[in-house]
Amino acid sequence: MSPFAETVTSTELLAAFGDEGTALVMYDAAKPAVVSAPAAELYQVRGGHITALRIVFDRLPFALASGEVVPRTR
């Protein structure tokens, strides 16, 4: 995550929920070439320690910015 995190210019917390065993954080990140990149992180906690982490993010904004994906026009 370091290369990604080092280039983030802003973030906005969209939602955060949790209890003693699970936490879910959803946020929107921006980078110089990407205005909006939504992501979510799901944490599993046992004995006061994070035991699992699952990160999901929308790759489409990055693919569009890099030209890897070109939007269809009709």
SVG drawing of the C-alpha trace seen along z (x, -y; Angstrom):
<svg xmlns="http://www.w3.org/2000/svg" viewBox="-24 -16 30 30">
<polyline fill="none" stroke="black" stroke-width="0.4" points="0.0,0.0 2.9,-2.4 3.3,-3.4 -0.4,-4.1 -0.6,-5.9 2.4,-8.1 0.6,-9.6 -2.8,-10.1 -3.7,-13.8 -6.9,-13.6 -9.4,-11.2 -13.0,-11.3 -14.4,-8.9 -17.7,-7.6 -18.7,-5.1 -17.3,-3.2 -19.0,-0.4 -17.8,2.2 -17.9,4.2 -15.4,6.0 -14.6,8.5 -15.1,6.7 -14.6,3.3 -15.5,1.9 -14.2,-1.4 -15.3,-2.8 -13.6,-5.9 -12.9,-7.8 -9.3,-8.6 -8.0,-11.1 -4.6,-11.2 -3.3,-13.7 -4.8,-11.9 -7.8,-10.3 -10.5,-12.5 -12.4,-9.7 -11.3,-6.1 -13.7,-4.4 -12.3,-1.7 -13.3,0.4 -11.3,2.2 -12.7,5.1 -10.8,5.9 -11.1,9.0 -10.0,8.6 -9.3,11.3 -7.7,10.8 -7.2,7.2 -5.1,7.8 -6.0,7.5 -6.0,11.0 -7.2,10.5 -7.6,7.6 -9.4,7.5 -9.1,4.4 -11.4,3.8 -11.0,0.9 -12.4,-0.3 -9.7,0.1 -11.7,-1.6 -10.7,-5.2 -7.0,-4.2 -7.4,-2.3 -9.2,-5.2 -6.6,-7.7 -3.7,-5.5 -5.5,-4.9 -5.6,-1.1 -9.4,-1.4 -11.1,-3.7 -14.7,-4.6 -17.0,-3.6 -18.8,-6.3 -22.0,-5.7"/>
</svg>
